Amino acid sequence: MILASASPLSVTLALGAAVAYGVSAMGAARLGSTVARAAVRLGWLLHGLLLVWSLFGEAPRFGFAPALSVTAWLVAAVYAVESRVYPLLQTRWALSALGAVVVLLALLFPGSLLHASASPWLPLHWALGIASYGLFGAAVVHAWFMTRTEERIRLAADPRLGMPLLTMERLTFRFVGAGFLLLSATLLLGLLFGNQLYGSATPLKWSHKTAFSLLSWLTFAVLLVGRARFGWRGRRAVRVLYIGAGFLLLAYVGSRFVMEVFLGRAA
């Protein structure tokens, strides 16, 4: 937990983003939808500026909390695009609450410094991995709202979500497919340049991260094959998606969380 190492600008951007996200998450009913939309846009903008500053404006760090922060920002970006097409999409409060939490978490746990001697392949490896996190995160959010809508339909409640259910389902699996491609590229890059990325004697360094990454890849592969070959959909497909996302979360975020929080090791 390294608040003292954060620059004043980082603290200002993080607190500003958290407050804006918080206003959007909790103040929509009192302040109205217009103010809530403006607040989430401000939070997303400040959040993005914070990510850029943390990578290029000061000594770059990375760890489990920054990984979650980038993932949440990417998911919010997906929501921003979709809300233009479907203005009644009701996901803002949940994403705003998530954004506030991860921004503050990244401020408290900024991760370890990136060494100047790091492999030139490392930024690409991380970029592909975090992009896959973002796409699978968007898929999980869509799957959760899809499940909630189906339950409301069965209970004869108002099922309106702002997006047709079949469209939500198609988008969910498009995100899964795109995330699977990026995850495959991430694992392939790690296999080909693992000795340069991690300084190991062999190209593939076996660890908890590697094991959970491969388990997530296999789970998503089974999901995509099951949907294409056997027409998996509904709760079965969503459960497999959640399992794969859980493995992926444990792969980097989980292992780094244990190292940084429980073991007190930044690298």
Buried (B, 14 or more C-beta within 10 A) or exposed (E): EBEEEBEEBBEEBBBBBBBBBBBBBBBBEEBEEEBBBBBBBBBBBBBBBBBEBBBEBBEBBBBBBBBBBBBBBBBBBBBBEBBEEBEEBBBBBBBBBBBBBBBBBBBEBBBBEBEEEBBEBBBBBBEBBBBBBBBBBBBBBBBBBBBEBBEBEEEEEEBEBBBEBEBBBEBBBBBBBBBBBBBBBBBEBBEEBBBBBBEEEEBBBEEBBBBBBBBBBEBBBBBBEBBEEEEBBEEEBBBBBBBBBBBBBBBBBBBBBBBBBEEEEBE
